[in-house]
Structures are given as C-alpha cells and as structure tokens.
Amino acid sequence: MEELEYKLNIVNQEISRRENDNFLDNYNSGEIVHNKQMLFHQCDKKNRWVFGGNRSGKTECGAVETVWLARGIHPFKQNKPISCWVVSLTRQVQRDVAQNKILHYLRKDWIEKVVMSSGRADSADSGIIDFILVKNVFGGLSKIGFKSCDQGREKFQGASLDFVWFDEEPPFDIYQECRMRILDKAGMIFGTMTPLKGLTWVYNEIYLNENQSDEVWHIEMEWADNPYLKKEEIEAMTLSMSEEELQSRRYGKFMQCGGLVYKEFDESVHVIEPFTVPDEWQDNISIDPGLNNPLSAHWYAQDFDGNIYVIAEHFDRGKDVVYHAERIKEICRGLGWHTYNGKIRALIDSAAMQKTLASSKSVVDLFYENDILVNPKVNKDMFSGINTVKRYLKDSQGNAHLFIFKNCVNLIKELKSYWWGDEDLPIKKDDHCLDEMRYYLMTKAQEKQIKNFKTDIQKDKEKLIKKLKDKSKNRLV
C-alpha cells in the first residue's frame, strides 16, 4: 500500500510539473486575450510582420508561432515536421530574447536534442544554441536553427527551409538571402520588430508594400493592445519618454527622424532654386568612383562668406571612365567651369588609386588620360567627416552654410534617407553622393585650418608691423 501511494505521489508530481511547465497551453487561452497576437497567428500570408513597441507582445508572437509549427500543433495552419531559422541581430540578443522565449514555451519532454554553439546542452538557456530538434506530434523531428545577423550573409546560404522568423529588423541582404532559403518549399517569413532605425528597407518593402505583393501583411501593436500590461505601468513609461521615443517604442511607428544621420537637413532651408553662380565662386568637383556601382560627382562653389553651394550633379552606374569623363566635361562646358592647363580639377576617393586585375592602370590614371586631374588625397574619417557636414548644415547659432540646387536630386535623396546602423556607424547603403560631399567639405575644413594657422615668426612679424603702423599714425597726428 505504501509503495502504491509512493508511486501515485510521483505521478502527481510529474503531472503538476508538466502543467506548470506547459506555458503554451496558457497562451491566449483564458478570459484575457491579446487580440492582435491572434490576428497575426490567423493570417495566412507568406510574409507577415508585427511592428510593435517594446513590451507590446510582439516577440511572444514569433516564439509561439515557431513552437506551434515545430511541434505540429498550430491551430490555424497545416501541421507537419518543419525546418526553420530564428534570426536575431547578435548572438547575445539571440540568447537573451528569441532563444529565451522559445525555451519558455518549449516543454523539455518535447525536445529530442539540443546542439550548442557555446555552453552546455543541460543548461541551454545560459549558452548559445545552434539548433534544437523538436518532437513533432505527427511523427518525425522538426529543426529550429538559430542565426545572427552579425555572422554575415554568407552564413545564411545553402539551407532549404519552411520558414524564417526575424526577431528585429535584419539587414536587407540577409533578408533577401533568407527569401532564397524558403523558395524550394514555398515557405514563409515572419518578423517582429520595433522600428527604431527610421524609414529603412522594411518601411518601403513591408510597411508601404511598394511592390504591391499580395503576400505581404503587417500589423501594429502598442502597449494598450497588450492586456497583460497594467495601466499604471503604461502611464509611468509614457511619462518617462519623449514624443519621438513614444512613437516608436510605444506605438511601433516608423519615424522619419528616428536614426537619421543628418537630422539638421531641412529641405525648405538647404534646397534652393538654381541661379547663375559667379565665376569667382567656382571651387572644386568631388567624385565617388563606381563602374558597376553608381559614380557620383558634384560641382561645388563657395561665396565670399564661406557658404558652400552644390550646383550640379552627375550620377550614373554601369559605365566606364571614358563615359563618365565625357559627361563631366560636358557639364563643365555648360557651367563655364574653370580648367587648369586644359584639365579639369577634382577630388576623388583614394580607392581610385588601386589597380584592378582587368587593367594595369588605376581609375586615377584613366581620368587623367581623359583630361580630368583627380586628387585622391582626401580625408575619409567617417566620424569627423559627418560632424563637419553637420556643422555646414547648421552651425552653433543655427545658421546654414550648405545649400544645394534642387536639380541635385540624388544628393537630396541620400541626405533624407541616411540612417544610423550598429556601432554608431551609418548603414552602408545609398551613400555615394554623401561620401564625395564629405570628402569635399573635409578638404575645405582642412584648408581653413591651414589658412588660419600662423607660426611664431608670422605672429612676431604681424606684431612688428602693427607697432610700425601705430608709430606712423602718431607722427601724422
């Protein structure tokens, strides 16, 4: 009798453990339901996204969707053993967010095997998981693989997947690579993110759905949509944030100025109608070279007060140096641009000095042969360059010293869509115009420093001249 009671007690303990461990059964199953989470799960589109504020419940959507599909118990979709990736921004974020959420909803007796990238499988929550094999209720195993964007696009090649979950916004090249991974199985993509980087590719591709795809769908979540957040907690968090932070972190809204590098740029101030520039203002041309990539060139003028004017633009891709040189010379003729011994002077990215396997000559050499004397000695320091541009856009008194003719459409477009990425660096995309403008303005800043620099001998001479002038004035008096 005692033995039977002992066994019953063991069984009851196991039943209690499983009930407490089965968080998935409690997900939106009681009187309180997160309606927007359920709309996400019910949607049958192949490219679904949740744009939500922090703590709006968006990450729960991705984790539960992944576990439901892996386990074969999705209430709204066809169930079978699957293979998928969970993609985070970094390995650390993977461990702390997406991986943690999946382990929360994945009962231990459902797990066949855990393979670690680092750490021990018996304490997987404190390490980095490579993949999990999950027992599917229809038989067989599902595989949940974990990836991070900091691994680079090459690590996302080769696999054939049923779906990919992006936890936060990935770089566009990784998104595109993952789309290739689901092609064979006509699979799906879903993403859960807070739009903190501004109007990036997600804004155009998903939020605006510029390609008008029938398979693209999104929903927005905010704190008030999460029935598990207390009202007093929402009020306290709201009071602690600025209006701009609230739009993205509470409401999940894309903000034009969120993450914008050149927030100082104002079209109504910096973009002006073209006018005839005096010959004396003509200063220099700056070039960011490209053959398959776009080549960007702009013509810069400076007035007697030190204001800079961008007065013309050449922007084209897929052409050789001969074509670009002829187009630059054509624009120069139209502007009456000055030459030096029959050649046009310009700044250029120092990368143009490199010789390629296809040619024994550098881009600098090729431009010189086509009567354009390019100077590759430019300062490419990103941090100081960006700050120099910012000072020209708006000085400490709020005055602008950089003005752009409205026909320079590519430069204007890049200024409006240049966003910060990770590690305090701008996202390397659509920045050809901005690069060469930065080279030019850095050169002007250096010239100004040199002009203002005076040696001790020069200072002594100026003092002596001043004394002589003062003596001369006294004698006349």
C-alpha positions as CSV (number, residue, x, y, z in Angstrom):
1,M,0.0,0.0,0.0
2,E,2.8,2.4,0.9
3,E,4.6,1.5,-2.4
4,L,1.4,2.3,-4.3
5,E,0.9,5.7,-2.5
6,Y,4.6,6.5,-3.3
7,K,4.1,5.8,-7.0
8,L,0.9,7.8,-7.1
9,N,2.7,10.7,-5.5
10,I,5.5,10.5,-8.1
11,V,2.9,10.5,-10.9
12,N,1.0,13.5,-9.4
13,Q,4.3,15.4,-9.0
14,E,5.1,14.8,-12.7
15,I,1.6,15.9,-13.7
16,S,1.9,19.0,-11.7
17,R,5.4,19.7,-13.1
18,R,4.1,19.3,-16.7
19,E,1.1,21.6,-16.0
20,N,3.4,24.3,-14.6
21,D,5.9,23.8,-17.4
22,N,3.3,24.0,-20.2
23,F,3.2,27.7,-20.7
24,L,2.0,27.2,-24.3
25,D,-1.4,25.9,-23.1
26,N,-1.9,29.2,-21.2
27,Y,-1.1,31.4,-24.2
28,N,-4.2,33.5,-25.0
29,S,-6.4,30.7,-23.7
30,G,-8.2,32.3,-20.8
31,E,-10.5,35.2,-20.4
32,I,-7.8,37.7,-21.2
33,V,-6.8,37.5,-24.9
34,H,-4.3,39.6,-26.9
35,N,-6.4,40.0,-30.0
36,K,-3.7,41.4,-32.2
37,Q,-1.4,38.4,-31.4
38,M,-4.2,36.1,-32.6
39,L,-4.7,38.1,-35.8
40,F,-1.0,37.5,-36.5
41,H,-1.4,33.8,-36.0
42,Q,-4.6,33.5,-38.0
43,C,-3.1,35.4,-41.0
44,D,-2.3,33.1,-44.0
45,K,0.1,35.5,-45.8
46,K,3.6,34.3,-46.5
47,N,5.3,37.5,-45.5
48,R,3.9,38.7,-42.1
49,W,5.3,41.3,-39.8
50,V,4.5,42.8,-36.4
51,F,5.6,46.4,-35.9
52,G,5.3,46.9,-32.2
53,G,6.6,48.9,-29.3
54,N,8.7,47.4,-26.6
55,R,6.6,45.1,-24.4
56,S,3.7,45.2,-26.7
57,G,3.8,41.4,-27.0
58,K,5.3,41.2,-30.5
59,T,8.2,38.7,-29.6
60,E,5.7,36.4,-28.0
61,C,4.0,36.1,-31.4
62,G,7.2,34.9,-33.1
63,A,8.2,32.5,-30.3
64,V,4.7,30.9,-30.1
65,E,4.4,30.7,-33.9
66,T,7.7,28.9,-34.1
67,V,6.9,26.4,-31.3
68,W,3.4,25.7,-32.6
69,L,4.8,25.0,-36.1
70,A,7.7,22.9,-34.9
71,R,5.6,20.9,-32.6
72,G,2.9,20.4,-35.2
73,I,0.0,21.9,-33.2
74,H,-0.7,25.2,-34.9
75,P,-4.4,25.9,-34.6
76,F,-4.7,27.8,-37.9
77,K,-2.1,26.2,-40.2
78,Q,-1.2,22.9,-41.8
79,N,1.0,20.9,-39.5
80,K,4.0,18.7,-40.4
81,P,7.6,18.4,-39.3
82,I,9.5,21.5,-40.3
83,S,12.9,23.1,-40.6
84,C,13.3,26.8,-39.8
85,W,15.6,29.5,-38.7
86,V,15.2,32.1,-35.9
87,V,17.3,35.1,-36.8
88,S,18.5,37.7,-34.2
89,L,20.7,40.7,-34.6
90,T,23.6,39.2,-32.5
91,R,24.4,36.0,-30.6
92,Q,23.9,37.8,-27.3
93,V,20.5,39.1,-28.3
94,Q,19.6,35.6,-29.5
95,R,20.3,34.2,-26.1
96,D,18.6,36.9,-24.1
97,V,15.4,37.3,-26.3
98,A,14.3,34.9,-29.0
99,Q,16.1,31.8,-27.7
100,N,14.9,32.5,-24.1
101,K,11.3,32.9,-25.4
102,I,11.3,29.6,-27.3
103,L,12.7,27.7,-24.4
104,H,10.0,29.2,-22.2
105,Y,7.2,27.8,-24.5
106,L,9.0,24.5,-25.4
107,R,8.4,21.8,-22.9
108,K,11.5,19.8,-22.0
109,D,9.9,16.4,-22.9
110,W,9.2,17.8,-26.4
111,I,12.9,18.3,-27.0
112,E,14.8,15.4,-28.7
113,K,18.2,17.1,-28.8
114,V,19.9,20.5,-28.2
115,V,23.1,21.3,-30.1
116,M,25.1,24.2,-28.7
117,S,27.4,26.8,-30.4
118,S,28.7,27.6,-26.9
119,G,27.8,26.4,-23.5
120,R,26.3,23.1,-22.2
121,A,23.1,21.5,-23.5
122,D,21.9,20.7,-20.0
123,S,21.9,24.5,-19.2
124,A,21.0,25.7,-22.7
125,D,19.4,28.9,-21.5
126,S,22.7,30.3,-20.4
127,G,24.6,29.4,-23.6
128,I,24.2,29.9,-27.3
129,I,22.1,27.3,-29.1
130,D,22.9,26.2,-32.6
131,F,19.8,24.2,-33.2
132,I,17.0,22.3,-31.4
133,L,15.4,19.0,-32.6
134,V,11.7,19.0,-31.5
135,K,9.4,16.0,-31.5
136,N,6.5,16.6,-33.9
137,V,3.2,15.2,-32.9
138,F,2.7,13.7,-36.4
139,G,6.0,11.8,-36.0
140,G,9.5,12.8,-37.0
141,L,11.5,15.7,-35.8
142,S,11.4,19.5,-36.5
143,K,14.6,21.5,-36.5
144,I,14.7,25.0,-35.1
145,G,18.1,26.6,-36.1
146,F,19.4,29.9,-34.7
147,K,21.3,32.5,-36.7
148,S,22.5,36.0,-36.0
149,C,22.9,38.9,-38.5
150,D,26.5,39.6,-37.2
151,Q,27.6,36.3,-38.8
152,G,27.2,37.9,-42.3
153,R,25.2,36.9,-45.3
154,E,27.5,34.0,-46.3
155,K,26.4,32.1,-43.2
156,F,22.8,32.2,-44.5
157,Q,23.4,30.2,-47.6
158,G,22.6,26.6,-48.6
159,A,19.6,25.6,-46.5
160,S,16.1,24.8,-47.6
161,L,13.6,26.0,-45.0
162,D,9.9,26.0,-44.3
163,F,10.0,29.4,-42.6
164,V,12.3,32.1,-41.1
165,W,11.4,34.3,-38.1
166,F,13.3,37.6,-37.8
167,D,13.4,38.9,-34.3
168,E,14.0,42.6,-35.0
169,E,14.9,44.2,-38.3
170,P,17.7,42.4,-40.3
171,P,20.0,43.9,-42.9
172,F,18.4,43.8,-46.4
173,D,21.0,41.4,-47.9
174,I,20.3,38.8,-45.1
175,Y,16.5,39.2,-45.6
176,Q,17.0,38.6,-49.4
177,E,19.2,35.6,-48.7
178,C,16.6,34.1,-46.4
179,R,13.9,34.5,-49.0
180,M,16.0,32.2,-51.2
181,R,16.1,29.7,-48.4
182,I,12.3,29.3,-48.4
183,L,11.9,29.2,-52.2
184,D,12.1,25.4,-52.6
185,K,9.4,24.7,-50.0
186,A,7.2,27.8,-50.9
187,G,7.7,28.7,-47.3
188,M,7.0,31.8,-45.3
189,I,8.8,34.7,-43.5
190,F,7.6,36.5,-40.4
191,G,9.2,39.3,-38.5
192,T,8.6,41.0,-35.1
193,M,10.3,44.3,-34.6
194,T,10.3,47.8,-33.1
195,P,11.1,50.3,-35.9
196,L,13.9,52.3,-34.3
197,K,16.1,52.8,-37.4
198,G,13.8,55.1,-39.4
199,L,12.5,54.6,-42.9
200,T,14.7,51.7,-43.8
201,W,14.0,49.0,-46.4
202,V,11.3,47.5,-44.2
203,Y,9.4,50.7,-44.4
204,N,9.3,50.5,-48.2
205,E,9.2,46.7,-48.7
206,I,6.8,45.8,-46.0
207,Y,5.1,48.8,-44.4
208,L,4.4,50.6,-47.7
209,N,4.4,47.4,-49.7
210,E,5.8,49.3,-52.7
211,N,5.8,46.2,-54.9
212,Q,2.1,45.6,-54.1
213,S,2.6,42.0,-53.2
214,D,-0.5,40.0,-52.2
215,E,1.6,38.0,-49.8
216,V,2.9,41.0,-47.7
217,W,1.0,41.8,-44.5
218,H,1.7,43.7,-41.3
219,I,0.0,44.7,-38.1
220,E,1.0,47.4,-35.5
221,M,0.9,46.8,-31.8
222,E,1.2,49.2,-28.9
223,W,1.2,49.0,-25.1
224,A,-2.6,49.4,-24.9
225,D,-3.0,46.4,-27.1
226,N,-1.3,44.2,-24.5
227,P,-3.9,43.2,-21.9
228,Y,-1.2,41.9,-19.6
229,L,0.3,45.4,-19.0
230,K,-1.1,47.4,-16.1
231,K,-2.4,50.9,-16.8
232,E,-0.3,52.5,-14.1
233,E,2.8,50.8,-15.7
234,I,1.9,52.2,-19.1
235,E,1.4,55.7,-17.7
236,A,4.7,55.6,-15.9
237,M,6.6,54.5,-19.0
238,T,4.8,57.1,-21.1
239,L,5.8,60.0,-18.8
240,S,9.5,58.8,-19.0
241,M,9.8,59.2,-22.8
242,S,10.0,61.9,-25.4
243,E,7.3,62.2,-28.1
244,E,9.7,60.7,-30.7
245,E,10.6,57.8,-28.5
246,L,6.9,57.1,-27.8
247,Q,6.0,56.9,-31.5
248,S,8.5,54.0,-32.0
249,R,8.9,52.4,-28.6
250,R,5.2,52.5,-27.6
251,Y,3.2,52.6,-30.8
252,G,5.6,50.8,-33.1
253,K,5.5,53.6,-35.6
254,F,8.2,54.3,-38.3
255,M,9.7,57.7,-37.6
256,Q,11.4,59.7,-40.3
257,C,13.8,61.3,-37.9
258,G,14.5,58.2,-35.8
259,G,18.0,57.2,-36.6
260,L,18.5,59.8,-39.3
261,V,22.2,60.8,-39.5
262,Y,21.7,64.3,-40.8
263,K,18.7,65.5,-38.8
264,E,19.9,69.0,-39.4
265,F,19.0,68.7,-43.1
266,D,15.9,70.8,-43.9
267,E,14.7,70.8,-47.5
268,S,13.0,74.2,-47.0
269,V,16.3,75.7,-45.9
270,H,19.1,73.8,-47.7
271,V,17.5,73.1,-51.1
272,I,17.3,76.2,-53.3
273,E,16.4,77.2,-56.8
274,P,19.4,77.2,-59.2
275,F,20.9,80.5,-60.1
276,T,23.9,81.7,-62.2
277,V,27.0,81.3,-60.0
278,P,29.7,83.9,-60.4
279,D,32.9,82.6,-61.8
280,E,34.8,83.7,-58.7
281,W,32.7,81.2,-56.6
282,Q,33.7,78.1,-58.6
283,D,35.7,75.9,-56.3
284,N,36.0,72.1,-57.0
285,I,34.4,68.9,-58.2
286,S,34.2,65.8,-55.9
287,I,33.9,62.2,-57.2
288,D,32.9,58.9,-55.7
289,P,34.0,56.4,-58.3
290,G,32.0,53.5,-59.5
291,L,31.7,51.3,-62.5
292,N,29.0,48.7,-61.7
293,N,28.1,50.8,-58.6
294,P,27.0,54.4,-59.2
295,L,29.6,57.1,-59.9
296,S,28.6,60.3,-58.1
297,A,30.1,63.7,-58.9
298,H,29.0,67.1,-57.7
299,W,30.2,70.7,-58.5
300,Y,30.9,72.9,-55.5
301,A,31.0,76.7,-55.3
302,Q,31.9,78.9,-52.3
303,D,30.8,82.5,-51.8
304,F,32.8,85.2,-50.1
305,D,31.2,84.4,-46.7
306,G,32.3,80.8,-46.8
307,N,28.9,79.3,-47.7
308,I,29.0,76.2,-49.9
309,Y,26.7,75.7,-52.9
310,V,26.2,72.3,-54.7
311,I,25.3,73.5,-58.2
312,A,25.4,70.4,-60.5
313,E,25.3,66.6,-60.3
314,H,26.4,63.6,-62.4
315,F,25.1,60.3,-61.2
316,D,25.2,57.1,-63.3
317,R,26.1,53.4,-63.0
318,G,27.4,50.6,-65.2
319,K,29.5,52.9,-67.4
320,D,33.3,53.2,-67.9
321,V,35.6,56.0,-67.1
322,V,35.6,57.4,-70.7
323,Y,31.8,57.8,-70.5
324,H,31.9,59.5,-67.1
325,A,34.8,61.8,-68.1
326,E,32.9,62.9,-71.2
327,R,29.7,63.6,-69.2
328,I,31.8,65.6,-66.5
329,K,33.4,67.6,-69.3
330,E,30.0,68.3,-70.9
331,I,28.6,69.6,-67.6
332,C,31.7,71.7,-67.1
333,R,31.3,73.3,-70.5
334,G,27.7,74.1,-69.7
335,L,28.7,75.8,-66.4
336,G,31.7,77.6,-67.9
337,W,33.8,75.8,-65.3
338,H,37.4,76.7,-64.9
339,T,40.3,74.5,-66.1
340,Y,44.0,74.2,-65.2
341,N,46.3,73.8,-68.1
342,G,43.4,72.4,-70.1
343,K,42.5,69.9,-67.5
344,I,39.6,69.8,-65.1
345,R,40.5,69.5,-61.4
346,A,38.5,67.2,-59.0
347,L,38.7,65.3,-55.7
348,I,38.2,61.6,-55.7
349,D,38.1,58.7,-53.2
350,S,41.5,57.3,-52.5
351,A,40.3,53.8,-53.5
352,A,40.6,55.1,-57.1
353,M,44.4,54.7,-56.9
354,Q,44.1,50.9,-56.8
355,K,44.8,48.9,-60.0
356,T,42.4,46.1,-60.8
357,L,43.2,42.7,-62.4
358,A,41.4,43.8,-65.5
359,S,43.7,46.9,-66.0
360,S,47.2,47.9,-65.4
361,K,46.0,51.4,-64.8
362,S,44.1,52.9,-61.9
363,V,40.9,55.0,-62.1
364,V,43.1,58.0,-61.3
365,D,45.3,57.2,-64.3
366,L,42.3,56.7,-66.6
367,F,40.7,60.0,-65.6
368,Y,44.0,61.8,-66.2
369,E,44.2,60.4,-69.7
370,N,40.7,61.8,-70.2
371,D,41.8,65.4,-69.1
372,I,40.5,65.2,-65.6
373,L,43.1,65.7,-62.9
374,V,41.8,63.9,-59.8
375,N,43.3,64.3,-56.4
376,P,42.9,61.2,-54.3
377,K,44.4,62.7,-51.1
378,V,41.1,63.1,-49.2
379,N,40.3,62.6,-45.6
380,K,37.9,59.7,-45.3
381,D,37.5,59.7,-41.5
382,M,33.8,58.9,-41.1
383,F,33.2,60.4,-37.6
384,S,34.9,63.8,-38.1
385,G,33.5,63.9,-41.7
386,I,29.9,63.5,-40.6
387,N,30.4,66.2,-37.9
388,T,31.9,68.5,-40.5
389,V,28.8,68.1,-42.7
390,K,26.6,68.7,-39.7
391,R,28.3,72.0,-39.0
392,Y,27.8,73.1,-42.5
393,L,24.1,72.2,-42.3
394,K,23.7,74.0,-39.1
395,D,26.3,75.9,-37.0
396,S,26.2,76.6,-33.3
397,Q,24.0,79.6,-33.9
398,G,21.6,77.6,-36.0
399,N,22.7,79.1,-39.4
400,A,23.1,77.1,-42.6
401,H,26.2,77.2,-44.7
402,L,25.4,74.5,-47.2
403,F,22.9,75.0,-50.0
404,I,22.0,72.5,-52.7
405,F,20.5,73.3,-56.1
406,K,17.2,71.3,-56.4
407,N,18.4,69.6,-59.6
408,C,20.9,67.6,-57.5
409,V,18.2,65.0,-56.8
410,N,20.3,62.0,-55.8
411,L,22.3,64.0,-53.2
412,I,19.0,65.3,-51.7
413,K,17.5,61.8,-51.6
414,E,20.6,60.4,-49.8
415,L,20.5,63.2,-47.2
416,K,16.9,62.3,-46.4
417,S,17.5,58.6,-46.1
418,Y,20.9,58.2,-44.5
419,W,20.4,56.1,-41.3
420,W,22.5,55.1,-38.4
421,G,23.2,51.4,-38.1
422,D,25.1,49.4,-35.5
423,E,28.1,50.5,-33.6
424,D,27.5,54.2,-34.2
425,L,28.1,53.9,-37.9
426,P,25.8,54.7,-40.8
427,I,24.2,51.9,-42.8
428,K,26.4,51.4,-45.8
429,K,23.7,51.9,-48.5
430,D,22.9,54.6,-51.0
431,D,25.7,56.9,-49.8
432,H,27.8,57.6,-52.9
433,C,26.8,61.3,-53.1
434,L,27.3,61.7,-49.3
435,D,30.7,60.2,-49.4
436,E,32.1,62.6,-52.0
437,M,30.4,65.6,-50.4
438,R,32.1,64.6,-47.1
439,Y,35.5,64.4,-48.9
440,Y,34.9,67.9,-50.3
441,L,33.8,69.5,-47.0
442,M,36.6,67.9,-45.1
443,T,39.1,69.3,-47.6
444,K,37.5,72.8,-47.1
445,A,37.8,72.4,-43.3
446,Q,41.5,71.5,-43.6
447,E,42.2,74.4,-45.9
448,K,40.6,76.7,-43.4
449,Q,42.7,75.4,-40.6
450,I,45.9,75.8,-42.7
451,K,44.9,79.3,-43.7
452,N,44.2,80.3,-40.1
453,F,47.4,78.6,-38.8
454,K,50.3,81.1,-38.1
455,T,53.8,80.3,-37.0
456,D,55.5,82.1,-34.2
457,I,57.6,84.0,-36.7
458,Q,54.5,85.2,-38.6
459,K,52.9,86.3,-35.3
460,D,56.0,88.3,-34.4
461,K,56.1,89.9,-37.9
462,E,52.4,91.0,-37.5
463,K,53.1,92.5,-34.1
464,L,56.1,94.4,-35.5
465,I,54.1,95.7,-38.5
466,K,51.3,96.8,-36.1
467,K,53.8,98.7,-34.0
468,L,55.3,100.4,-37.1
469,K,51.8,101.4,-38.2
470,D,50.9,102.8,-34.8
471,K,54.1,104.9,-34.8
472,S,53.3,106.2,-38.2
473,K,49.9,107.3,-37.2
474,N,51.3,109.1,-34.1
475,R,53.7,111.0,-36.2
476,L,50.9,112.2,-38.5
477,V,48.9,113.3,-35.5
